[in-house]
Amino acid sequence: MENKSHALAAGASVLAMLALFDWIGRMADTRQPCIAGVRTSSPEAVTGLQPQASVRYKGR
C-alpha cells in the first residue's frame, strides 16, 4: 500500500506542475502591446524616424 501512495503523490505532483506550466504559458500569450498614443520628446534631434512610423522600445 505504501508504494501506491508514493505513486499517487508523484502523479499528483506531475499533474500540478503541468497545470502550472500551462497557466504560465497562457499568461505569456495575453501580453498587451504598449499603449498607443504615447508621446515622447527629446531636446536633441533624432535621425532615422519618420512621421507616423511605429517605434519599438527595447525590441518589443
CHARMM internal coordinates of N, CA and C (Angstrom, degrees):
IC EDIT
DIST 1 N 1 CA 1.4470
DIST 1 CA 1 C 1.5218
ANGL 1 N 1 CA 1 C 111.00
DIST 1 C 2 N 1.3182
ANGL 1 CA 1 C 2 N 116.55
DIHE 1 N 1 CA 1 C 2 N -30.06
DIST 2 N 2 CA 1.4553
ANGL 1 C 2 N 2 CA 120.21
DIHE 1 CA 1 C 2 N 2 CA -179.28
DIST 2 CA 2 C 1.5300
ANGL 2 N 2 CA 2 C 110.92
DIHE 1 C 2 N 2 CA 2 C -65.98
DIST 2 C 3 N 1.3319
ANGL 2 CA 2 C 3 N 117.44
DIHE 2 N 2 CA 2 C 3 N -37.06
DIST 3 N 3 CA 1.4632
ANGL 2 C 3 N 3 CA 120.49
DIHE 2 CA 2 C 3 N 3 CA 178.55
DIST 3 CA 3 C 1.5180
ANGL 3 N 3 CA 3 C 111.52
DIHE 2 C 3 N 3 CA 3 C -62.89
DIST 3 C 4 N 1.3120
ANGL 3 CA 3 C 4 N 117.04
DIHE 3 N 3 CA 3 C 4 N -38.34
DIST 4 N 4 CA 1.4628
ANGL 3 C 4 N 4 CA 120.43
DIHE 3 CA 3 C 4 N 4 CA -179.59
DIST 4 CA 4 C 1.5191
ANGL 4 N 4 CA 4 C 111.25
DIHE 3 C 4 N 4 CA 4 C -67.63
DIST 4 C 5 N 1.3407
ANGL 4 CA 4 C 5 N 117.36
DIHE 4 N 4 CA 4 C 5 N -36.37
DIST 5 N 5 CA 1.4610
ANGL 4 C 5 N 5 CA 119.02
DIHE 4 CA 4 C 5 N 5 CA -179.61
DIST 5 CA 5 C 1.5298
ANGL 5 N 5 CA 5 C 110.60
DIHE 4 C 5 N 5 CA 5 C -69.08
DIST 5 C 6 N 1.3313
ANGL 5 CA 5 C 6 N 117.22
DIHE 5 N 5 CA 5 C 6 N -35.78
DIST 6 N 6 CA 1.4626
ANGL 5 C 6 N 6 CA 119.75
DIHE 5 CA 5 C 6 N 6 CA 176.52
DIST 6 CA 6 C 1.5261
ANGL 6 N 6 CA 6 C 110.45
DIHE 5 C 6 N 6 CA 6 C -66.98
DIST 6 C 7 N 1.3076
ANGL 6 CA 6 C 7 N 117.02
DIHE 6 N 6 CA 6 C 7 N -40.71
DIST 7 N 7 CA 1.4637
ANGL 6 C 7 N 7 CA 120.84
DIHE 6 CA 6 C 7 N 7 CA 178.98
DIST 7 CA 7 C 1.5289
ANGL 7 N 7 CA 7 C 110.31
DIHE 6 C 7 N 7 CA 7 C -65.62
DIST 7 C 8 N 1.3101
ANGL 7 CA 7 C 8 N 117.25
DIHE 7 N 7 CA 7 C 8 N -38.65
DIST 8 N 8 CA 1.4585
ANGL 7 C 8 N 8 CA 121.18
DIHE 7 CA 7 C 8 N 8 CA 178.22
DIST 8 CA 8 C 1.5252
ANGL 8 N 8 CA 8 C 110.55
DIHE 7 C 8 N 8 CA 8 C -65.39
DIST 8 C 9 N 1.3265
ANGL 8 CA 8 C 9 N 117.69
DIHE 8 N 8 CA 8 C 9 N -43.27
DIST 9 N 9 CA 1.4627
ANGL 8 C 9 N 9 CA 121.08
DIHE 8 CA 8 C 9 N 9 CA 178.84
DIST 9 CA 9 C 1.5329
ANGL 9 N 9 CA 9 C 110.73
DIHE 8 C 9 N 9 CA 9 C -65.06
DIST 9 C 10 N 1.3197
ANGL 9 CA 9 C 10 N 117.76
DIHE 9 N 9 CA 9 C 10 N -41.07
DIST 10 N 10 CA 1.4617
ANGL 9 C 10 N 10 CA 121.33
DIHE 9 CA 9 C 10 N 10 CA 178.63
DIST 10 CA 10 C 1.5323
ANGL 10 N 10 CA 10 C 110.63
DIHE 9 C 10 N 10 CA 10 C -65.07
DIST 10 C 11 N 1.3122
ANGL 10 CA 10 C 11 N 116.86
DIHE 10 N 10 CA 10 C 11 N -43.26
DIST 11 N 11 CA 1.4628
ANGL 10 C 11 N 11 CA 120.67
DIHE 10 CA 10 C 11 N 11 CA 178.30
DIST 11 CA 11 C 1.5162
ANGL 11 N 11 CA 11 C 112.23
DIHE 10 C 11 N 11 CA 11 C -63.69
DIST 11 C 12 N 1.3236
ANGL 11 CA 11 C 12 N 116.70
DIHE 11 N 11 CA 11 C 12 N -41.18
DIST 12 N 12 CA 1.4653
ANGL 11 C 12 N 12 CA 120.42
DIHE 11 CA 11 C 12 N 12 CA 178.82
DIST 12 CA 12 C 1.5278
ANGL 12 N 12 CA 12 C 110.15
DIHE 11 C 12 N 12 CA 12 C -65.44
DIST 12 C 13 N 1.3203
ANGL 12 CA 12 C 13 N 116.94
DIHE 12 N 12 CA 12 C 13 N -38.36
DIST 13 N 13 CA 1.4666
ANGL 12 C 13 N 13 CA 120.64
DIHE 12 CA 12 C 13 N 13 CA 178.63
DIST 13 CA 13 C 1.5280
ANGL 13 N 13 CA 13 C 111.02
DIHE 12 C 13 N 13 CA 13 C -64.65
DIST 13 C 14 N 1.3195
ANGL 13 CA 13 C 14 N 116.96
DIHE 13 N 13 CA 13 C 14 N -42.40
DIST 14 N 14 CA 1.4578
ANGL 13 C 14 N 14 CA 120.83
DIHE 13 CA 13 C 14 N 14 CA 179.40
DIST 14 CA 14 C 1.5261
ANGL 14 N 14 CA 14 C 110.15
DIHE 13 C 14 N 14 CA 14 C -64.46
DIST 14 C 15 N 1.3037
ANGL 14 CA 14 C 15 N 117.39
DIHE 14 N 14 CA 14 C 15 N -43.40
DIST 15 N 15 CA 1.4670
ANGL 14 C 15 N 15 CA 120.23
DIHE 14 CA 14 C 15 N 15 CA 179.13
DIST 15 CA 15 C 1.5209
ANGL 15 N 15 CA 15 C 111.35
DIHE 14 C 15 N 15 CA 15 C -64.30
DIST 15 C 16 N 1.3296
ANGL 15 CA 15 C 16 N 117.51
DIHE 15 N 15 CA 15 C 16 N -39.44
DIST 16 N 16 CA 1.4618
ANGL 15 C 16 N 16 CA 120.99
DIHE 15 CA 15 C 16 N 16 CA 178.41
DIST 16 CA 16 C 1.5273
ANGL 16 N 16 CA 16 C 110.59
DIHE 15 C 16 N 16 CA 16 C -64.82
DIST 16 C 17 N 1.3213
ANGL 16 CA 16 C 17 N 117.29
DIHE 16 N 16 CA 16 C 17 N -40.91
DIST 17 N 17 CA 1.4635
ANGL 16 C 17 N 17 CA 120.27
DIHE 16 CA 16 C 17 N 17 CA 179.04
DIST 17 CA 17 C 1.5219
ANGL 17 N 17 CA 17 C 111.15
DIHE 16 C 17 N 17 CA 17 C -66.95
DIST 17 C 18 N 1.3220
ANGL 17 CA 17 C 18 N 117.28
DIHE 17 N 17 CA 17 C 18 N -40.24
DIST 18 N 18 CA 1.4633
ANGL 17 C 18 N 18 CA 120.31
DIHE 17 CA 17 C 18 N 18 CA 177.73
DIST 18 CA 18 C 1.5285
ANGL 18 N 18 CA 18 C 111.25
DIHE 17 C 18 N 18 CA 18 C -63.25
DIST 18 C 19 N 1.3210
ANGL 18 CA 18 C 19 N 116.28
DIHE 18 N 18 CA 18 C 19 N -40.41
DIST 19 N 19 CA 1.4607
ANGL 18 C 19 N 19 CA 120.13
DIHE 18 CA 18 C 19 N 19 CA 177.74
DIST 19 CA 19 C 1.5285
ANGL 19 N 19 CA 19 C 110.59
DIHE 18 C 19 N 19 CA 19 C -64.73
DIST 19 C 20 N 1.3167
ANGL 19 CA 19 C 20 N 117.21
DIHE 19 N 19 CA 19 C 20 N -39.77
DIST 20 N 20 CA 1.4603
ANGL 19 C 20 N 20 CA 121.32
DIHE 19 CA 19 C 20 N 20 CA 178.31
DIST 20 CA 20 C 1.5269
ANGL 20 N 20 CA 20 C 110.93
DIHE 19 C 20 N 20 CA 20 C -64.41
DIST 20 C 21 N 1.3243
ANGL 20 CA 20 C 21 N 117.98
DIHE 20 N 20 CA 20 C 21 N -45.21
DIST 21 N 21 CA 1.4566
ANGL 20 C 21 N 21 CA 121.06
DIHE 20 CA 20 C 21 N 21 CA 178.94
DIST 21 CA 21 C 1.5251
ANGL 21 N 21 CA 21 C 111.44
DIHE 20 C 21 N 21 CA 21 C -63.87
DIST 21 C 22 N 1.3125
ANGL 21 CA 21 C 22 N 116.95
DIHE 21 N 21 CA 21 C 22 N -37.89
DIST 22 N 22 CA 1.4578
ANGL 21 C 22 N 22 CA 120.65
DIHE 21 CA 21 C 22 N 22 CA 177.47
DIST 22 CA 22 C 1.5238
ANGL 22 N 22 CA 22 C 110.16
DIHE 21 C 22 N 22 CA 22 C -64.25
DIST 22 C 23 N 1.3236
ANGL 22 CA 22 C 23 N 116.99
DIHE 22 N 22 CA 22 C 23 N -43.31
DIST 23 N 23 CA 1.4648
ANGL 22 C 23 N 23 CA 121.82
DIHE 22 CA 22 C 23 N 23 CA 179.61
DIST 23 CA 23 C 1.5229
ANGL 23 N 23 CA 23 C 110.53
DIHE 22 C 23 N 23 CA 23 C -63.29
DIST 23 C 24 N 1.3307
ANGL 23 CA 23 C 24 N 117.47
DIHE 23 N 23 CA 23 C 24 N -44.13
DIST 24 N 24 CA 1.4609
ANGL 23 C 24 N 24 CA 120.69
DIHE 23 CA 23 C 24 N 24 CA 179.24
DIST 24 CA 24 C 1.5237
ANGL 24 N 24 CA 24 C 110.05
DIHE 23 C 24 N 24 CA 24 C -64.03
DIST 24 C 25 N 1.3222
ANGL 24 CA 24 C 25 N 117.61
DIHE 24 N 24 CA 24 C 25 N -40.48
DIST 25 N 25 CA 1.4558
ANGL 24 C 25 N 25 CA 121.14
DIHE 24 CA 24 C 25 N 25 CA 178.03
DIST 25 CA 25 C 1.5150
ANGL 25 N 25 CA 25 C 112.62
DIHE 24 C 25 N 25 CA 25 C -62.44
DIST 25 C 26 N 1.3038
ANGL 25 CA 25 C 26 N 116.69
DIHE 25 N 25 CA 25 C 26 N -38.82
DIST 26 N 26 CA 1.4661
ANGL 25 C 26 N 26 CA 120.10
DIHE 25 CA 25 C 26 N 26 CA 178.59
DIST 26 CA 26 C 1.5220
ANGL 26 N 26 CA 26 C 110.99
DIHE 25 C 26 N 26 CA 26 C -69.83
DIST 26 C 27 N 1.3211
ANGL 26 CA 26 C 27 N 117.37
DIHE 26 N 26 CA 26 C 27 N -34.83
DIST 27 N 27 CA 1.4632
ANGL 26 C 27 N 27 CA 120.71
DIHE 26 CA 26 C 27 N 27 CA 177.94
DIST 27 CA 27 C 1.5264
ANGL 27 N 27 CA 27 C 110.37
DIHE 26 C 27 N 27 CA 27 C -65.08
DIST 27 C 28 N 1.3199
ANGL 27 CA 27 C 28 N 117.79
DIHE 27 N 27 CA 27 C 28 N -37.04
DIST 28 N 28 CA 1.4606
ANGL 27 C 28 N 28 CA 121.47
DIHE 27 CA 27 C 28 N 28 CA 179.83
DIST 28 CA 28 C 1.5263
ANGL 28 N 28 CA 28 C 110.89
DIHE 27 C 28 N 28 CA 28 C -67.14
DIST 28 C 29 N 1.3297
ANGL 28 CA 28 C 29 N 118.07
DIHE 28 N 28 CA 28 C 29 N -29.37
DIST 29 N 29 CA 1.4585
ANGL 28 C 29 N 29 CA 121.57
DIHE 28 CA 28 C 29 N 29 CA -179.30
DIST 29 CA 29 C 1.5203
ANGL 29 N 29 CA 29 C 113.21
DIHE 28 C 29 N 29 CA 29 C -77.56
DIST 29 C 30 N 1.3252
ANGL 29 CA 29 C 30 N 117.83
DIHE 29 N 29 CA 29 C 30 N -13.93
DIST 30 N 30 CA 1.4621
ANGL 29 C 30 N 30 CA 120.75
DIHE 29 CA 29 C 30 N 30 CA -175.56
DIST 30 CA 30 C 1.5137
ANGL 30 N 30 CA 30 C 112.50
DIHE 29 C 30 N 30 CA 30 C -101.06
DIST 30 C 31 N 1.3437
ANGL 30 CA 30 C 31 N 117.83
DIHE 30 N 30 CA 30 C 31 N 17.56
DIST 31 N 31 CA 1.4607
ANGL 30 C 31 N 31 CA 119.64
DIHE 30 CA 30 C 31 N 31 CA 178.12
DIST 31 CA 31 C 1.5109
ANGL 31 N 31 CA 31 C 109.79
DIHE 30 C 31 N 31 CA 31 C -63.18
DIST 31 C 32 N 1.3086
ANGL 31 CA 31 C 32 N 115.59
DIHE 31 N 31 CA 31 C 32 N 141.27
DIST 32 N 32 CA 1.4470
ANGL 31 C 32 N 32 CA 121.57
DIHE 31 CA 31 C 32 N 32 CA 179.82
DIST 32 CA 32 C 1.5215
ANGL 32 N 32 CA 32 C 109.54
DIHE 31 C 32 N 32 CA 32 C -99.62
DIST 32 C 33 N 1.3306
ANGL 32 CA 32 C 33 N 117.77
DIHE 32 N 32 CA 32 C 33 N 144.06
DIST 33 N 33 CA 1.4634
ANGL 32 C 33 N 33 CA 119.39
DIHE 32 CA 32 C 33 N 33 CA 175.51
DIST 33 CA 33 C 1.5254
ANGL 33 N 33 CA 33 C 110.25
DIHE 32 C 33 N 33 CA 33 C -68.32
DIST 33 C 34 N 1.2957
ANGL 33 CA 33 C 34 N 116.28
DIHE 33 N 33 CA 33 C 34 N 165.34
DIST 34 N 34 CA 1.4572
ANGL 33 C 34 N 34 CA 121.51
DIHE 33 CA 33 C 34 N 34 CA 178.98
DIST 34 CA 34 C 1.5241
ANGL 34 N 34 CA 34 C 109.76
DIHE 33 C 34 N 34 CA 34 C -58.79
DIST 34 C 35 N 1.2925
ANGL 34 CA 34 C 35 N 115.65
DIHE 34 N 34 CA 34 C 35 N 154.49
DIST 35 N 35 CA 1.4636
ANGL 34 C 35 N 35 CA 121.37
DIHE 34 CA 34 C 35 N 35 CA -179.00
DIST 35 CA 35 C 1.5253
ANGL 35 N 35 CA 35 C 109.20
DIHE 34 C 35 N 35 CA 35 C -65.33
DIST 35 C 36 N 1.3052
ANGL 35 CA 35 C 36 N 116.45
DIHE 35 N 35 CA 35 C 36 N 127.80
DIST 36 N 36 CA 1.4598
ANGL 35 C 36 N 36 CA 121.09
DIHE 35 CA 35 C 36 N 36 CA 179.31
DIST 36 CA 36 C 1.5220
ANGL 36 N 36 CA 36 C 109.22
DIHE 35 C 36 N 36 CA 36 C -75.01
DIST 36 C 37 N 1.3032
ANGL 36 CA 36 C 37 N 115.60
DIHE 36 N 36 CA 36 C 37 N 149.40
DIST 37 N 37 CA 1.4535
ANGL 36 C 37 N 37 CA 120.36
DIHE 36 CA 36 C 37 N 37 CA 176.64
DIST 37 CA 37 C 1.5179
ANGL 37 N 37 CA 37 C 113.67
DIHE 36 C 37 N 37 CA 37 C 90.07
DIST 37 C 38 N 1.3035
ANGL 37 CA 37 C 38 N 118.78
DIHE 37 N 37 CA 37 C 38 N 10.03
DIST 38 N 38 CA 1.4567
ANGL 37 C 38 N 38 CA 120.64
DIHE 37 CA 37 C 38 N 38 CA 177.85
DIST 38 CA 38 C 1.5176
ANGL 38 N 38 CA 38 C 108.11
DIHE 37 C 38 N 38 CA 38 C -76.22
DIST 38 C 39 N 1.3184
ANGL 38 CA 38 C 39 N 116.63
DIHE 38 N 38 CA 38 C 39 N 130.97
DIST 39 N 39 CA 1.4538
ANGL 38 C 39 N 39 CA 120.80
DIHE 38 CA 38 C 39 N 39 CA -179.20
DIST 39 CA 39 C 1.5199
ANGL 39 N 39 CA 39 C 109.38
DIHE 38 C 39 N 39 CA 39 C -110.98
DIST 39 C 40 N 1.3062
ANGL 39 CA 39 C 40 N 114.57
DIHE 39 N 39 CA 39 C 40 N 137.40
DIST 40 N 40 CA 1.4564
ANGL 39 C 40 N 40 CA 120.53
DIHE 39 CA 39 C 40 N 40 CA 176.27
DIST 40 CA 40 C 1.5092
ANGL 40 N 40 CA 40 C 108.09
DIHE 39 C 40 N 40 CA 40 C -127.55
DIST 40 C 41 N 1.3031
ANGL 40 CA 40 C 41 N 115.81
DIHE 40 N 40 CA 40 C 41 N 158.39
DIST 41 N 41 CA 1.4564
ANGL 40 C 41 N 41 CA 119.87
DIHE 40 CA 40 C 41 N 41 CA 177.17
DIST 41 CA 41 C 1.5146
ANGL 41 N 41 CA 41 C 109.07
DIHE 40 C 41 N 41 CA 41 C -136.66
DIST 41 C 42 N 1.3107
ANGL 41 CA 41 C 42 N 115.06
DIHE 41 N 41 CA 41 C 42 N 156.77
DIST 42 N 42 CA 1.4562
ANGL 41 C 42 N 42 CA 121.43
DIHE 41 CA 41 C 42 N 42 CA -179.54
DIST 42 CA 42 C 1.5244
ANGL 42 N 42 CA 42 C 108.34
DIHE 41 C 42 N 42 CA 42 C -138.72
DIST 42 C 43 N 1.3233
ANGL 42 CA 42 C 43 N 116.90
DIHE 42 N 42 CA 42 C 43 N 136.71
DIST 43 N 43 CA 1.4716
ANGL 42 C 43 N 43 CA 118.58
DIHE 42 CA 42 C 43 N 43 CA 178.30
DIST 43 CA 43 C 1.5300
ANGL 43 N 43 CA 43 C 112.18
DIHE 42 C 43 N 43 CA 43 C -71.51
DIST 43 C 44 N 1.3273
ANGL 43 CA 43 C 44 N 116.99
DIHE 43 N 43 CA 43 C 44 N -15.09
DIST 44 N 44 CA 1.4569
ANGL 43 C 44 N 44 CA 121.66
DIHE 43 CA 43 C 44 N 44 CA -179.52
DIST 44 CA 44 C 1.5232
ANGL 44 N 44 CA 44 C 109.89
DIHE 43 C 44 N 44 CA 44 C -106.87
DIST 44 C 45 N 1.3140
ANGL 44 CA 44 C 45 N 115.76
DIHE 44 N 44 CA 44 C 45 N 158.69
DIST 45 N 45 CA 1.4562
ANGL 44 C 45 N 45 CA 120.62
DIHE 44 CA 44 C 45 N 45 CA 177.15
DIST 45 CA 45 C 1.5212
ANGL 45 N 45 CA 45 C 109.97
DIHE 44 C 45 N 45 CA 45 C -71.03
DIST 45 C 46 N 1.3172
ANGL 45 CA 45 C 46 N 115.59
DIHE 45 N 45 CA 45 C 46 N 141.44
DIST 46 N 46 CA 1.4588
ANGL 45 C 46 N 46 CA 121.56
DIHE 45 CA 45 C 46 N 46 CA 178.01
DIST 46 CA 46 C 1.5223
ANGL 46 N 46 CA 46 C 107.30
DIHE 45 C 46 N 46 CA 46 C -115.94
DIST 46 C 47 N 1.3263
ANGL 46 CA 46 C 47 N 116.41
DIHE 46 N 46 CA 46 C 47 N 122.00
DIST 47 N 47 CA 1.4557
ANGL 46 C 47 N 47 CA 119.64
DIHE 46 CA 46 C 47 N 47 CA -177.96
DIST 47 CA 47 C 1.5246
ANGL 47 N 47 CA 47 C 110.58
DIHE 46 C 47 N 47 CA 47 C -95.38
DIST 47 C 48 N 1.3087
ANGL 47 CA 47 C 48 N 116.16
DIHE 47 N 47 CA 47 C 48 N 155.61
DIST 48 N 48 CA 1.4570
ANGL 47 C 48 N 48 CA 121.65
DIHE 47 CA 47 C 48 N 48 CA 174.68
DIST 48 CA 48 C 1.5096
ANGL 48 N 48 CA 48 C 115.23
DIHE 47 C 48 N 48 CA 48 C 88.76
DIST 48 C 49 N 1.3168
ANGL 48 CA 48 C 49 N 118.45
DIHE 48 N 48 CA 48 C 49 N 2.52
DIST 49 N 49 CA 1.4671
ANGL 48 C 49 N 49 CA 120.85
DIHE 48 CA 48 C 49 N 49 CA 178.94
DIST 49 CA 49 C 1.5179
ANGL 49 N 49 CA 49 C 109.92
DIHE 48 C 49 N 49 CA 49 C -104.27
DIST 49 C 50 N 1.3255
ANGL 49 CA 49 C 50 N 114.68
DIHE 49 N 49 CA 49 C 50 N 147.62
DIST 50 N 50 CA 1.4513
ANGL 49 C 50 N 50 CA 121.03
DIHE 49 CA 49 C 50 N 50 CA 177.35
DIST 50 CA 50 C 1.5221
ANGL 50 N 50 CA 50 C 108.34
DIHE 49 C 50 N 50 CA 50 C -121.55
DIST 50 C 51 N 1.3372
ANGL 50 CA 50 C 51 N 117.44
DIHE 50 N 50 CA 50 C 51 N 152.57
DIST 51 N 51 CA 1.4686
ANGL 50 C 51 N 51 CA 119.68
DIHE 50 CA 50 C 51 N 51 CA 177.99
DIST 51 CA 51 C 1.5330
ANGL 51 N 51 CA 51 C 111.06
DIHE 50 C 51 N 51 CA 51 C -58.15
DIST 51 C 52 N 1.2944
ANGL 51 CA 51 C 52 N 116.92
DIHE 51 N 51 CA 51 C 52 N 138.21
DIST 52 N 52 CA 1.4601
ANGL 51 C 52 N 52 CA 125.57
DIHE 51 CA 51 C 52 N 52 CA 177.57
DIST 52 CA 52 C 1.5315
ANGL 52 N 52 CA 52 C 113.01
DIHE 51 C 52 N 52 CA 52 C 66.24
DIST 52 C 53 N 1.3252
ANGL 52 CA 52 C 53 N 118.55
DIHE 52 N 52 CA 52 C 53 N 14.96
DIST 53 N 53 CA 1.4602
ANGL 52 C 53 N 53 CA 121.21
DIHE 52 CA 52 C 53 N 53 CA 177.87
DIST 53 CA 53 C 1.5254
ANGL 53 N 53 CA 53 C 109.28
DIHE 52 C 53 N 53 CA 53 C -82.12
DIST 53 C 54 N 1.3215
ANGL 53 CA 53 C 54 N 116.68
DIHE 53 N 53 CA 53 C 54 N 144.61
DIST 54 N 54 CA 1.4545
ANGL 53 C 54 N 54 CA 119.27
DIHE 53 CA 53 C 54 N 54 CA 177.51
DIST 54 CA 54 C 1.5283
ANGL 54 N 54 CA 54 C 109.11
DIHE 53 C 54 N 54 CA 54 C -76.45
DIST 54 C 55 N 1.3013
ANGL 54 CA 54 C 55 N 115.54
DIHE 54 N 54 CA 54 C 55 N 143.73
DIST 55 N 55 CA 1.4573
ANGL 54 C 55 N 55 CA 121.86
DIHE 54 CA 54 C 55 N 55 CA -178.00
DIST 55 CA 55 C 1.5224
ANGL 55 N 55 CA 55 C 108.28
DIHE 54 C 55 N 55 CA 55 C -122.72
DIST 55 C 56 N 1.3216
ANGL 55 CA 55 C 56 N 116.40
DIHE 55 N 55 CA 55 C 56 N 134.47
DIST 56 N 56 CA 1.4656
ANGL 55 C 56 N 56 CA 121.04
DIHE 55 CA 55 C 56 N 56 CA 177.49
DIST 56 CA 56 C 1.5073
ANGL 56 N 56 CA 56 C 109.22
DIHE 55 C 56 N 56 CA 56 C -100.89
DIST 56 C 57 N 1.3087
ANGL 56 CA 56 C 57 N 115.63
DIHE 56 N 56 CA 56 C 57 N 135.84
DIST 57 N 57 CA 1.4569
ANGL 56 C 57 N 57 CA 121.72
DIHE 56 CA 56 C 57 N 57 CA 177.37
DIST 57 CA 57 C 1.5156
ANGL 57 N 57 CA 57 C 108.42
DIHE 56 C 57 N 57 CA 57 C -106.83
DIST 57 C 58 N 1.2983
ANGL 57 CA 57 C 58 N 116.90
DIHE 57 N 57 CA 57 C 58 N 118.39
DIST 58 N 58 CA 1.4608
ANGL 57 C 58 N 58 CA 123.61
DIHE 57 CA 57 C 58 N 58 CA -178.43
DIST 58 CA 58 C 1.5339
ANGL 58 N 58 CA 58 C 111.52
DIHE 57 C 58 N 58 CA 58 C 55.61
DIST 58 C 59 N 1.3098
ANGL 58 CA 58 C 59 N 117.61
DIHE 58 N 58 CA 58 C 59 N 37.16
DIST 59 N 59 CA 1.4579
ANGL 58 C 59 N 59 CA 122.30
DIHE 58 CA 58 C 59 N 59 CA 175.17
DIST 59 CA 59 C 1.5058
ANGL 59 N 59 CA 59 C 115.41
DIHE 58 C 59 N 59 CA 59 C 79.90
DIST 59 C 60 N 1.2922
ANGL 59 CA 59 C 60 N 119.28
DIHE 59 N 59 CA 59 C 60 N 6.62
DIST 60 N 60 CA 1.4741
ANGL 59 C 60 N 60 CA 121.18
DIHE 59 CA 59 C 60 N 60 CA -178.61
DIST 60 CA 60 C 1.4886
ANGL 60 N 60 CA 60 C 111.63
DIHE 59 C 60 N 60 CA 60 C -101.12
END
COOR INIT
IC SEED 1 N 1 CA 1 C
IC BUILD
